[in-house]
Structures are given as C-alpha cells and as structure tokens.
Amino acid sequence: MDTDELKRRYLAGERNFHRANLNGSDLRKLQLMRADLLKANLQNSNLSGANLTRVNLYQANLSRADLRQTTLNEAILHGAELSGTNLHRASLIKADLCEANLKGASLTHTNLGAAKLSGANLNNAKLTWANLRKADLKNANLEGADLSGAKFCNTIMPDGSMRNDDC
C-alpha cells in the first residue's frame, strides 16, 4: 500500500489497515483519527504534524520515524517499536505506551501527561522538558535517559514511588 492508496481508502471510510507496509512513506500532516494500524510497518516514515488521535498502533514498527509535533492523544502504542524515533513536541496525552521500545528516542518538550509507560524501554531516551505529570512509569527502564527539565506531578516512577517535584 502506498500513501495515496491509504489516503483514498481512509477518505472512503475505511479504518482497518492491519499490517500495512508504509516503510519510508511521507505522511506529513495526515489526518488518521481512530484508524487501526495494528502491527503496521511505518519505519523511517515522516508523520510530522499528523493527527493520530485514538489510532491503534499496537505493536507497530515506528523506529526512526519522524513524529515531530504529531498528535497521538489516547493512541494505543502498546508494545510498539519506537527506537530512535523523533517525537519532539509531540502530544501523547493519555497514550498507551506500555512495553513500548523508546530506546534512544527524542521526546524533548513532549507532552506525556497521564500516559501509560509501564514496562517501557526508555534507555538513553531524551526526555528534556517533557511533561510527565500523572504518567505511569512503573517498571520502565530509564537507564541513561535525560530527564533534565522534565515535569513531575503525581508521576509513578519505575520503583512504584510517586514523584511530585512540580505540583
């Protein structure tokens, strides 16, 4: 499936794109609210500025994708591959990122308010100035993560403790 076919099918009312292969696609500013991209391959794709609110990206491959300023509020990214992904200034409010691999991802100035990140791999991720208020990081791997300037309020840390630096 190419980008034009995806857009055509979405505009025709289709929402199920399971296992779609969009590797390296240019999907900038695309509107795919409530679409189902379960296990889709979006590796190296450009989704900057896209609206992916409530999209199901369960176990999708988004490694090295460009998701700058993308809206992923309430999206399901459970078990997704996001290593090396650029999520600068993205909005992931209430997103499900449980067990997602965000190793080396750039999450600078990203809004992760009330996001579920339990069991996520954030090894060497850049979370500078990220909003982590009400986020659940229980059992997440934060080894080598840069949390400078990150905001914490009612944030569940990997060890289960609560962090309230910025309440």
N, C-alpha and C positions, 0 to 999 in steps of 0.2 A: 504494500500500500504506500502511495506517495502522499505528500502534503495536500495536493489538490483533491485527491480522492477522499482523504479524511475530512476535509472541509465540506465537500459536496455531500458526503453521507451524513455528517453532523447536521448540516443545514436542512437535510431531508428528514430529520427527526431521529436518525439512528444514534444510539448512545453506547452500544456494546462494541468495543474494539479490543477484545481479549487478544493477547499475544501479538498485537500489531507490531510490525517492524518498521520503525521510523528512525533508525540509526542515522545520525548526522543531518536530520531534517531541520529546516528553517521554519519554526512555528511561532515566530515573534508575534506578540500581541493577539494571539489566538484566543477565542472565547470557547472553552470546552466545559462549562459548568455542568456538573453531575454526570459527566461521561464516565464510562467504565473502561479503563486501560489496564486491567488486571494482567500482570506479567508481561507488559509491553516492553519493547526494546526502544528506548529513547536515548541511548548512549550517544554522547557528543552532540546532541540536538540543541538548537537555540530556541528556548521558550521564554526569553526575557520579555517581561511585561505582559505575559499571558494571564488570563483569568482561569484558574483551575480550581475554583471553589467547589468543594464537596466531590472532587474527582476521586475515583477509586484507582489508585496506583499500587495496589497490593503487589509486593514482590517485583515491581517494575525495575528495569535497569535504566537509571538516570546518571550513571557515572560520567563524570567530566562534562555534564550538560551545563548550559548557561541558563540559570533560573533567576538572574538578577531582576529584582522588582516584580517578581511573579507573585500572584495571589494564590495561595494554596490553603486558605482558611477551611478548616474542617475536612481537609483531604485525608484520604487513607493512604499512607505510605508505609504501612506495617511491613517490615522485612524488605523494604526497598533498598536497592544498591545506589547510593549517592556519593560514593567516594570521589574526591576531587571535584565535586560539583560546586559551582559558584551560585550561592544563594544570597548574595549581598543585597540588603534592603528588601528581601522577600518577606511576605506575610504568611505565617504558618499558625495563626491563632487557632487553638483547639485541634490542631492536626494530630493524627495518629502516626508517630514515627517510632513506635515500639519495635525493637530489634532491627532497626534500620542501620545500614552501614554508612556513616558520615565521615569516615576516616579521611583526614586532610581536606575536608570541605571548608569553604569560606562562608561563614554565617555572620559576617560583620554587619552590624546595625539591623539584624534580622529580628522580626517580632515572632517570638516563640511563646507568647502568653498562653498559659493553660495547655500547652502542647504536651502530649504523652510521649516521653522519650525513654521509658523504662527499657532497660536492656540494650539501648542503642550504643553503637560504637562511634564515639566522638574523639577517638585517638588523633591527636595533632590537628584537630579542627580549630578554626579561628572563630571565636565567639565574642570578639571585642565589640563592646557596646550593644550586645544582643539583649533583648528583653526576655528574661527567663522568669518573669513573675507568674506564679501559680503553675509553673512547669513541673512535670514529674520526671525526675532523672534517676529514679531508683534503679540500682544495678547497672547504670550506664557506665561506659568506660570513658573517663575524662583525662586519661593519661596524656600528657603533653598538650592538652587543649589550652588555648589562650583565652582566658576569661576576663581580661582586663577591661574595666568599664562596664561589664555586664550588670544588669539589674536583677536583683533577687528580692522577692517578697512572697512568702508562703510557698517557696520553692522546695520541693522534696529532692534532697541530694542523694547521690549514689548509695550512701550508707543508711539511708532512711531518715536522716536528721532533716530538720526544717531550717532553711536559711532565710533570714528576714532583714538583710542589710539595707534595703531601700523601701521599706514600708512607710 
